[in-house]
Amino acid sequence: MRNILVTGGTGTLGKVVVNKLVGQNYKVSVLSSKENIKLPNGIDLFTGNLETGDGLHKAIKDAEVIIHCASNSKNFRGVDIIGTKNLLKAISNEIHHLIYISIVGIDKSDFPYYVAKLEVEEMIQKSKIPHSIQRTTQFHNLVLFLIKSFRMENSSSISVPAGMKFQTIDVRDVAEKLVSLVRVNPRGQLPALGGPQVLDIEDMTKIYLRSIKKEDIKINLQQIENELFNVFKTGINLCPQNVRGKITWENFLNDKATVNTITDN
């Protein structure tokens, strides 16, 4: 049984990865900057900080595999870049495999968060630590968050930025892929992992409104300039040649355990 450390193990993807590992009887530990976190039975919690390096050596000490899910789009300099540098410095020869989750299209954009993710990939590649890097398209969760943010509470209409397209993927599909990598040798840069459909934001909004029985809400397409939205208009976030996810946007929305009402955050 391999000892596996998950960084960012309490985040959107990390907690699903942790649960899948536990379900397959791996020995799992989680590195988190938060204390007193409720985790499944049998999981060791290491309190540490990637940005400062505090607690990293203790967390890594018995790990054979590290799944590096920790990331922060608002503090990418601290968590992604400095945090990964500290993680790589702390890793010893006992690590058999470092698995890193990245994003499709980061090599084709000057969006600051994407630039940081590409820098992290390059650091890992230059480290000579055995590794696999898995890029994926956006998670369903992100588009759900965006759609909810576009509508004012109790409004009879919703304004969405025109021109955005997504190939969203479910975190459960991504977690399944990352866990499968634990069982194989490091593979370096892997083929991209994309969701099962390419949909524009208008269609995704329609499907969402139908799922919550609010089809009477009017959708207004607007030309909105936004650095991140502009990325989603270019198509660099898509990989239609690599359709690997199974759970569609509609499947995700119909899973009532993952979706609340439109007014929830």
C-alpha positions, 0 to 999 in steps of 0.5 A, a space after each residue: 500500500 502506497 502512502 499518498 499525500 494530497 496537497 489542497 486535499 480539502 479543496 473542490 478537487 482535492 476532497 474528491 481525490 481523497 475520498 476516492 483514494 480512501 475508497 481504494 484502501 490507500 494510506 492517505 494524508 492531507 496537507 492543509 493550512 487549516 486546522 481542525 478540519 473534519 476528514 474521513 477516518 484514517 486520514 492523517 492531517 498535516 497542518 502546514 503552509 506551502 507559501 512559508 514552507 512550514 510543516 512540509 518536511 513532516 508532511 512529506 516524510 513518509 509519502 511515496 506519492 504526492 498529488 499536488 492539487 493546491 492552487 489559488 487563483 487569487 494568490 498564485 504567486 504565493 501558493 502556486 509558484 512559491 508554494 511549489 518551489 518549497 514543495 520541490 525543495 522538501 521532496 526527498 528521494 523516497 518520492 516515487 511520483 509527483 502528480 500535478 493538476 494543471 489547466 488546458 491552454 495555459 501555454 497559449 495565454 498571458 492571463 496571469 494565473 495561467 502564466 503561473 500554472 505554466 511556470 509551475 509545470 516548468 519547475 516540476 519538469 526541471 526538478 528531475 523528480 519523477 512526475 506526471 502533469 495532467 491538464 484538464 478543462 474547466 470544472 463544471 463547478 466554475 461555470 456554475 459559480 459564474 452563472 450564479 454570479 451573473 444574476 441579481 437575486 429575484 431578477 427576471 433576467 440574467 446577463 451573460 458574457 457573449 462568446 464564451 465556450 467551455 468543455 467543462 469536466 466533472 471533478 469526479 472524472 478528474 479525481 478518477 484519472 489522478 487516482 489511476 496515475 498512482 498505479 502507474 509509473 510517472 509519465 511526464 506531460 500527459 494528453 489533455 483531459 476534456 469534458 464530454 461536450 463543448 457548449 457555449 455559455 448561453 446553452 449552459 445557462 439555459 440547461 441550468 435554468 431548466 434544471 432549477 425550473 426557472 426557464 421563464 428567466 430571460 437570458 441577455 447576451 452582452 459584450 463584457 470585457 473581462 480578462 478571464 472571460 476573454 480567455 474563454 472566448 478564444 477557444 484555447 480552453 478547449 480540447 475537443 480531440 480529447 473527450 475523456 470525461 463522462 459526466 455531462 453538464 446536465 448530469 452534474 446539474 441534475 445531481 442535487 447533492 452538488 447544486 443549490 438554488 440560483 441565489 446560493 453562493 
